Amino acid sequence: MTAASAARAHSLRRRLVLALALATGVLWGVVGWWRVGVLQAELEAMLDERLVASARMVASIVHQFQPAPLPATAPGPDTAQQLQSVIARDGVACEVSLVRSEVEVLPLARTGDAPANSTLGSPGFGTITKGGKAWRTYVLQDGELRVATSDRLDQRAQLARSAMRSLVLTFAVALAGVWLLVWALVTRGLRPLAQLQRELRQRQPQATGPVRAGQHVRELQPLVASLNALLARSRSAIEHERRWTADAAHELRTPLTAIKTQVQVAQLALAAPGRAAVADEALDAALQGIAHMHGTLEQLLQLARVEGAAEPAGERGTQGSAIVQALELAVQQSRQRAEHERGHAAPVDVQYAPQPGDPAWQQAHLAVPSALLASAIGNLLDNALRHHAGDAPLRCALALQPGSGTAPGWLSVDVRDHGPGLSEEECRQATERFWRKGASSSAGSGLGLTIARRIAESGGGTLELTPAHPGLRARLRWPLLPTD
């Protein structure tokens, strides 16, 4: 991976951590905002309850301190000081007054920090401003006794801010801890990916064995299974190419050796007087070897194309009258090759069922391109013409078997010769590459039947070889495709 591609790559771990951090941050933020509102309300309620409780306690203490009827006039200094020391025990700003009428309020005692005349308000909670400062007050009416307790609002706000600051700090520390824990857990959870990466990085280029890392992780099992399947296909392809290369090298070594030998014989014959005929024979044999090698190379290339891509670009099967035309082209080319190689070609009796022009052919559709169809039939005909014997014509039958219901129809091509034939065991081996019966004396390359089988399999069909006594019967069968 280049530096530019590495810079553009996205980190899965970073994405997971950021997503989880964002989710937890939003969730905790909403919960924290809600808790702040609830805490502020609870703090206000608690402070108000404290004012109420302090007012009731002061009223009770005043009654206990002075059980006799309250005086009609302001108490003396000693009595006021005693009352002040009593009401200051709770630590709440407080003022105690005696109410004689709605307009006559006689102060009895007041703590030093309590706002003056705070008992003049109506009973209950209220807000007053004294000395430029706002106070939250609670006035308790107990008969003629009136007690007012007070809290400064700025002190209340400072207390609320201190509580909020402590809550936010705790929330931030906890959230940072959660993010660190999420990072650690995500890193630990992605460890199988790191192990898989490490195993793949340490593998040798020629290693095609299965990958073991990640096989026991449910989320990685499909990826590892697909990777192992790809490696298995690569291993099979490499083995196939190795066998193909070894077979091709072995097959081409023989004609090259023969050509070299014949050329040497020709050179020796030309160097000796009166040996021109021997030189001509050697050169003719060398030309035959070159032609044989050329044909072998052509079939090797064709086999490579068939095994590499069953359907050439731009072609999508053969339909209708093109099937009949492919058969006629294969017969014509095979007879021309036979005449060129051996100087003669046996007649070919071509049979059709049904006859060309029948409407049934218009519904026939194969998954094999016409060029490959002609090649498969041509390879069967080449093999049959090479081994055919006697005066009887070689038979080639093209038959169409329509399907019924959901069952597909079939197209079959039968080629029957009257040569020496093959046994059942030899029929099973004949489609292997470079297999020839009596290879030392056969002019073929041993690839024709292999090519025909691979073309048949590329369209979902088969190639069957059966002894015919005499001769050999070769049958190509393809399933028909639904017509558009």
JOMOJO-V441167 format. One record per pair of residues at least 24 apart in sequence whose C-alpha atoms are under 6 Angstrom apart, sorted by the first residue. I is the first residue (numbers start at 1). GAP is how many residues later the second one is. Records with the same first field share a line. If there is no record, write none. Layout:
I=GAP ; GAP
//
This chain:
17=166
21=158
51=98
55=92 ; 94
58=29
80=29
84=25 ; 26
93=56 ; 57
94=54 ; 55
95=52 ; 53
96=50 ; 51
97=49
98=46 ; 47
99=45
119=29
208=27
255=34
259=27 ; 30
262=24
296=149
303=148
310=148
315=54
317=49 ; 50 ; 51 ; 52
318=47 ; 48 ; 51 ; 52
319=45 ; 46
320=41 ; 42 ; 44
326=48
327=47
330=44 ; 48
334=44 ; 48
347=46
348=45 ; 46 ; 47
349=45 ; 46 ; 47
350=46 ; 47
351=46
352=45 ; 46 ; 47
353=46
365=115 ; 116
366=114 ; 115
367=92
368=91
376=76
379=69
384=33
387=32
388=29 ; 30 ; 31
389=29 ; 30
408=72
409=70 ; 71
410=68 ; 69 ; 70
411=66 ; 67
412=64 ; 65
413=62 ; 63
414=60 ; 61
415=58 ; 59
416=56 ; 57
417=54 ; 55
418=52 ; 53
419=52
420=51
421=50 ; 51
422=45
427=38
//
